[in-house]
Amino acid sequence: MRREIFTEEHEVFRAEFRRFAASEIAPKVEKWNADGVTDRDTWLRMGEAGFLGVNITEEYGGGGGDFLFSAIVLEELARIRAWALQVAVHADTSMPYLLHFGSAAHKERYLPPAVRGQILIALALTEPAAGSDLAGMQTRALRDGDHYVLNGSKTFISHGQTCDLAIVAAKTDPEASPAHNGISLFLVDADRPGFRRGRNLDKLGFKGQDTSELFFDDCRVPVENRLGGEGAGFKLLMAGLQQERLVSAVQTIA
């Protein structure tokens, strides 16, 4: 059944991506599920072919399309059960935080390589004690001169084993009332001292998707790596998580 929301341009794109997925992705799904992780070469191939960041602006290397192009990628990956890639986490959940809330320096530094598949991005929110209750998070980011010092842990983080960059939510004001007013977001490069990966967690499903614990042990992050204003993290998350719920629905229905 043809759905009228898609134009001819969308359908041409779908046919191109379906061919790519059949040759470049489908043959690897079984191995990814056995290994519990995807290979970086596939991400690079997707970037090279223009299938990452399809609705990121052309200025930063993206396709400049609308959300329906992203929906097509997610539907076609679901069609071949390629849950391991979780492109949505990288391209449709994490990249928009940079595009909409990042500084010019953030965008120039991170978006082009993310679109090319040269870096993978994780969104580090969930914690062992607080779950998805953002106001109850315990991770701290306390100001020390021109840095913040992060201490705490996250869990169930998609791309936790493979990410090069994590968008981390932390309390910059642990005494804030209401509590969500004390949350800020930070761009934390995975090679920064104090950033540590924990286990690749065993799960009932999504076997090929690396889902990990992350730890921050006196991890010093430059002030300029804060995403948005201090204490603005909860508002940014409430804006960004709307699209996360949408892409989850697209994948699940597909």
Phi, psi and omega in degrees: 000128179280130177264128190284353179287340182265133177274176177299322178299319177299317183291325174298316178299318179300315180298320179296314182290325179298319177296316179299314183296323181295323183267325189258338187245308185308317181295346185260349188302315182299318179293317178301317180296327179285323184277337183078018182196152177268168178262147184288334181299324180294321177297320178295320178296320178296318178296316180299323182277354177086025183254009172247140180064040185293338176246019168279144185299149182299333179306328181250020174094358182281179182279342178071016181272182178270180184297334182297332175294319175296318180300322179297314178302315182294319179296318182288327175292321177295324181302324180256013176060036181270055181297335185303325184292320183045053177304328182302322182296316183285308192267325189253348176250312186277312182305320181299332176299319178292315184296317187268331187240351182282157173285171177301321179294320178300312183297315183292326183283318191253326187292312181302313178292331177293319178294326179280353182080013181278335172230148175249144184245137174245154176248111188257094181242307190294139180235156183303318185270331187258346185060227180266011175282093187299322182294338182266007182297150182251346180299133183247147172225096186258135184291133176220090182067236182265019176228161162252145178252114183267135172220131179151192182213156176229160179214164183058041183265113177295139185068019182298325180280335190247350186294148173258342181216136176238135171268110191249130174266133181211159178275117173267344175224088183298342183262004183300145177222118359293159190299327184291345177288350181260011184265136174230161179248144182225144173266111185245113177290138186292343179268007180284134178305136181097349174270124185223135178268138175263216184289151165274109193286141176277136185225164177289324180229187180050046187300325184276353181271116178292123184229117199228165163275146173230144181231146178233113184243097184050045181278114184271123182239127181302146179305323182292350177271004172287137181262109184081187183283161176295131181084000182266001187302318183296319179296320178295319180295320179296329175285314184288326184289344175298316180288327177301317178295323180295312182292329176296320179294318180300313181296316184295316179294319179297000000 
